[in-house]
Amino acid sequence: MSFFKNIFGDNETPKQQEVKINWENLTDLNQLGEIIFNSNEKPVVIFKHSTRCSISRMALKQFENEFALQDKVTPYFLDLITYREISNEIANRFGVQHQSPQILVIKDGKSVYDASHSDIDAEFLNSKIG
């Protein structure tokens, strides 16, 4: 019977993977004001993701697998293909050159850390904030 399960699968639903990041979707320019305000109480991480880029997808998966700051930061996810104007405004407001993929840490209304591409490292971020 297990031979057929291996070939055809079975009707059992696989166990859901534990979600380590409870992302807030960044979909409106007004949220940037909220992020700035809220970063005075708790740091905010913004992950800018390109849904058309395999490097971005790989960086996102690795970040999600290593992320261990759920209680210490508020994580925001930006689909920058759909919301490019928000990505541009992030570059303007925080003085950070646009990259994709990219993470920013916002604290006290300012970008205190940013990284892109292979420099995105949740374990490093965990050690800095954690």
C-alpha positions as semicolon CSV with decimal commas, in nm:
position;residue;x (nm);y (nm);z (nm)
1;M;0,000;0,000;0,000
2;S;0,281;0,248;0,076
3;F;0,413;0,193;-0,278
4;F;0,088;0,336;-0,416
5;K;0,095;0,622;-0,165
6;N;0,442;0,713;-0,285
7;I;0,333;0,716;-0,648
8;F;-0,019;0,854;-0,625
9;G;-0,016;1,024;-0,287
10;D;-0,291;0,978;-0,036
11;N;-0,594;1,170;0,072
12;E;-0,443;1,281;0,401
13;T;-0,375;1,650;0,430
14;P;-0,008;1,715;0,506
15;K;0,064;1,891;0,832
16;Q;0,084;2,264;0,793
17;Q;0,431;2,410;0,835
18;E;0,460;2,631;1,138
19;V;0,435;2,992;1,028
20;K;0,719;3,182;1,191
21;I;0,633;3,526;1,053
22;N;0,296;3,686;1,089
23;W;0,342;3,940;0,808
24;E;0,152;4,267;0,793
25;N;0,092;4,338;0,423
26;L;0,211;4,681;0,319
27;T;-0,045;4,791;0,061
28;D;-0,115;5,158;0,128
29;L;0,110;5,466;0,144
30;N;-0,065;5,574;0,466
31;Q;0,081;5,271;0,640
32;L;0,426;5,431;0,619
33;G;0,311;5,696;0,867
34;E;0,188;5,420;1,098
35;I;0,520;5,236;1,061
36;I;0,715;5,550;1,152
37;F;0,491;5,618;1,453
38;N;0,488;5,256;1,576
39;S;0,865;5,219;1,534
40;N;0,905;5,447;1,836
41;E;0,766;5,164;2,052
42;K;0,887;4,855;1,865
43;P;1,123;4,819;1,567
44;V;0,965;4,744;1,229
45;V;1,112;4,519;0,961
46;I;1,005;4,579;0,601
47;F;1,076;4,301;0,350
48;K;1,054;4,427;-0,009
49;H;0,991;4,131;-0,238
50;S;0,979;4,103;-0,616
51;T;0,734;3,831;-0,714
52;R;0,907;3,805;-1,054
53;C;1,254;3,733;-0,920
54;S;1,384;3,390;-0,819
55;I;1,663;3,549;-0,610
56;S;1,402;3,744;-0,417
57;R;1,196;3,428;-0,361
58;M;1,504;3,243;-0,235
59;A;1,600;3,531;-0,002
60;L;1,245;3,543;0,133
61;K;1,235;3,169;0,206
62;Q;1,572;3,179;0,380
63;F;1,469;3,484;0,581
64;E;1,143;3,318;0,688
65;N;1,327;3,000;0,791
66;E;1,579;3,188;1,007
67;F;1,354;3,459;1,150
68;A;1,320;3,446;1,529
69;L;1,203;3,795;1,624
70;Q;0,825;3,772;1,604
71;D;0,779;3,918;1,952
72;K;1,049;4,184;1,917
73;V;0,964;4,347;1,582
74;T;0,662;4,410;1,364
75;P;0,726;4,255;1,020
76;Y;0,580;4,412;0,706
77;F;0,578;4,248;0,364
78;L;0,578;4,458;0,046
79;D;0,501;4,309;-0,295
80;L;0,696;4,576;-0,479
81;I;0,570;4,474;-0,824
82;T;0,212;4,549;-0,724
83;Y;0,296;4,843;-0,497
84;R;0,594;5,006;-0,666
85;E;0,489;5,356;-0,556
86;I;0,519;5,243;-0,192
87;S;0,866;5,105;-0,261
88;N;0,967;5,438;-0,416
89;E;0,830;5,628;-0,117
90;I;1,023;5,400;0,122
91;A;1,342;5,498;-0,063
92;N;1,250;5,867;-0,033
93;R;1,139;5,870;0,330
94;F;1,419;5,658;0,468
95;G;1,703;5,766;0,239
96;V;1,776;5,412;0,125
97;Q;1,847;5,324;-0,237
98;H;1,582;5,092;-0,383
99;Q;1,691;4,729;-0,409
100;S;1,507;4,403;-0,456
101;P;1,492;4,196;-0,248
102;Q;1,562;4,423;0,045
103;I;1,497;4,450;0,417
104;L;1,491;4,763;0,626
105;V;1,475;4,798;1,001
106;I;1,288;5,109;1,109
107;K;1,343;5,231;1,463
108;D;1,243;5,568;1,610
109;G;1,116;5,670;1,265
110;K;1,448;5,610;1,086
111;S;1,605;5,329;0,888
112;V;1,878;5,193;1,115
113;Y;1,968;4,894;0,899
114;D;1,914;4,777;0,544
115;A;2,039;4,485;0,337
116;S;1,967;4,342;-0,003
117;H;2,011;4,026;-0,206
118;S;2,249;3,775;-0,043
119;D;2,323;4,016;0,245
120;I;1,971;3,959;0,382
121;D;2,044;3,751;0,689
122;A;1,778;3,691;0,952
123;E;2,030;3,529;1,187
124;F;2,239;3,849;1,180
125;L;1,924;4,052;1,240
126;N;1,828;3,817;1,525
127;S;2,165;3,885;1,691
128;K;2,139;4,263;1,644
129;I;1,782;4,303;1,771
130;G;1,737;3,991;1,983
